């Protein structure tokens, strides 16, 4: 028996098996990475959607706060009914640090808006707007963080023809209040 042939055959077999194992490992890793990205994308969308549902309910309450018998209970129900707490927990589990931080900041600003509405702030009041605009800025900061992570694409207020994310530059009430402050009224 020729030892060179045997060594060559065994070596070739080892190279083939190693290549197969490596390819299988890389394919599994790629599938796993894809699964994580899909799961993250889903929870990112679910979180901002739940926050949007809560925000919409808070705005409705703020349109006629006197219609609610218990504003605190009604605003707390807006958070609970949107299942925001549950989705936020999933966000903390699956999100990157940057997105989780932006999500928490958004949640805190939504909580400040909830407290303002619970205290009786009507939609066209200064108290409502003082909580509303920081919430909008936090929503956009969250969107920017998600977009940066998932797509690597920048997003700025100027892309929409805006000056700031918080929408104060487009708010008639805030513009009127700013004009009144400038005239000494």
C-alpha positions in Angstrom: 0.0 0.0 0.0 1.2 3.4 -0.9 1.3 5.7 2.2 1.2 8.9 0.2 -2.1 7.9 -1.4 -3.6 7.1 2.0 -2.4 10.3 3.6 -3.7 12.3 0.6 -7.1 10.6 0.8 -7.4 11.1 4.6 -6.3 14.7 4.3 -8.7 15.4 1.5 -11.5 13.8 3.5 -10.7 16.0 6.5 -10.6 19.1 4.4 -14.0 18.2 2.9 -15.6 17.5 6.3 -14.1 20.7 7.8 -15.5 22.7 4.9 -18.9 21.2 5.4 -18.9 21.8 9.1 -17.7 25.4 8.6 -20.4 26.1 6.0 -23.1 24.6 8.2 -21.9 26.7 11.2 -21.9 29.9 9.1 -25.3 29.1 7.7 -26.7 28.5 11.2 -25.1 31.7 12.4 -26.6 33.7 9.5 -30.0 32.2 10.2 -29.7 33.0 13.9 -28.6 36.6 13.1 -31.6 36.9 10.7 -33.9 35.6 13.4 -32.6 38.2 15.9 -33.0 41.0 13.4 -36.6 39.9 12.5 -37.5 39.7 16.2 -36.0 43.1 17.0 -37.7 44.7 14.0 -41.1 43.3 15.2 -40.7 44.5 18.8 -39.5 47.9 17.7 -42.6 48.4 15.6 -44.8 46.9 18.3 -43.5 49.3 20.9 -44.0 52.5 18.8 -47.4 51.2 17.8 -48.5 50.6 21.4 -47.1 54.1 22.3 -49.1 55.6 19.4 -52.3 53.9 20.6 -51.8 55.3 24.1 -50.9 58.7 22.8 -54.1 58.8 20.7 -56.2 57.9 23.7 -54.5 60.5 25.9 -55.2 63.2 23.2 -58.8 62.1 23.1 -59.1 62.5 26.8 -57.4 65.9 26.6 -59.9 67.1 24.1 -62.6 66.9 26.8 -61.0 66.2 30.2 -64.2 67.2 32.0 -66.0 64.2 30.4 -63.9 61.8 32.4 -65.1 61.0 36.0 -61.6 60.0 37.0 -58.8 61.5 34.9 -56.1 59.6 36.7 -57.8 56.2 36.1 -58.7 57.0 32.5 -55.1 58.0 31.7 -53.7 54.9 33.5 -56.1 52.8 31.5 -54.8 54.3 28.3 -51.3 52.9 29.1 -52.6 49.6 30.3 -55.1 49.1 27.4 -52.3 49.8 24.9 -50.3 47.0 26.6 -47.3 49.4 26.6 -45.8 47.9 29.8 -45.7 44.4 28.3 -44.2 45.5 25.0 -41.6 47.7 26.8 -40.4 44.5 28.7 -40.0 42.7 25.3 -38.1 45.8 24.0 -35.7 45.6 26.9 -35.0 41.9 26.2 -34.5 42.2 22.5 -33.3 45.7 21.8 -29.8 47.0 21.5 -28.7 49.4 24.2 -29.2 52.5 22.0 -32.8 51.5 21.0 -33.7 50.4 24.5 -32.5 53.7 25.9 -34.4 55.7 23.3 -37.5 53.6 24.0 -37.3 54.2 27.7 -36.9 58.0 27.1 -40.0 57.9 24.9 -41.9 55.9 27.6 -40.9 58.4 30.3 -42.0 61.4 28.1 -45.3 59.6 27.4 -45.6 59.2 31.2 -45.1 62.9 31.6 -47.9 63.5 29.1 -50.1 61.1 30.9 -49.6 62.9 34.2 -50.3 66.3 32.6 -53.6 65.0 31.1 -54.4 63.3 34.5 -53.9 66.7 36.1 -56.6 68.1 33.8 -54.5 69.6 31.0 -56.7 70.2 28.0 -55.3 69.6 24.5 -54.9 73.3 23.7 -53.4 74.3 27.1 -49.8 75.3 27.8 -49.5 72.4 30.3 -50.5 69.9 27.6 -48.0 71.3 25.1 -45.2 71.5 27.6 -45.5 67.7 27.9 -46.6 66.9 24.4 -43.6 68.4 22.4 -40.9 66.7 24.5 -42.8 63.4 23.9 -42.8 64.0 20.1 -39.1 64.7 20.2 -38.6 61.4 22.1 -40.7 59.5 19.5 -38.5 60.8 16.7 -35.3 60.1 18.7 -36.6 56.5 19.0 -37.3 56.3 15.3 -33.9 57.6 14.4 -32.2 55.1 16.8 -34.2 52.2 15.2 -33.5 53.4 11.7 -29.8 53.8 12.4 -29.6 50.3 13.8 -31.6 48.5 11.2 -30.8 50.4 8.1 -27.8 52.5 8.9 -29.6 55.4 7.3 -29.7 58.9 8.9 -32.9 60.8 9.4 -33.2 64.5 10.3 -36.0 67.0 10.7 -34.8 68.8 7.6 -35.7 65.7 5.6 -39.3 66.7 6.2 -38.8 70.4 5.9 -38.9 70.9 9.7 -36.6 72.7 12.1 -36.9 70.4 15.1 -38.4 67.0 15.9 -40.6 68.3 18.7 -42.9 70.1 16.2 -42.9 73.4 18.2 -41.9 75.1 14.9 -45.2 73.9 13.4 -47.5 74.4 16.4 -49.8 77.4 16.2 -50.4 77.5 20.0 -46.6 77.5 20.7 -46.0 80.1 18.0 -48.7 82.3 19.5 -47.3 81.9 23.0 -43.8 82.7 21.8 -45.0 85.8 20.0 -46.8 86.9 23.2 -43.6 86.4 25.2 -41.6 88.5 22.7 -43.9 91.5 23.0 -44.0 91.6 26.8 -47.7 90.7 27.0 
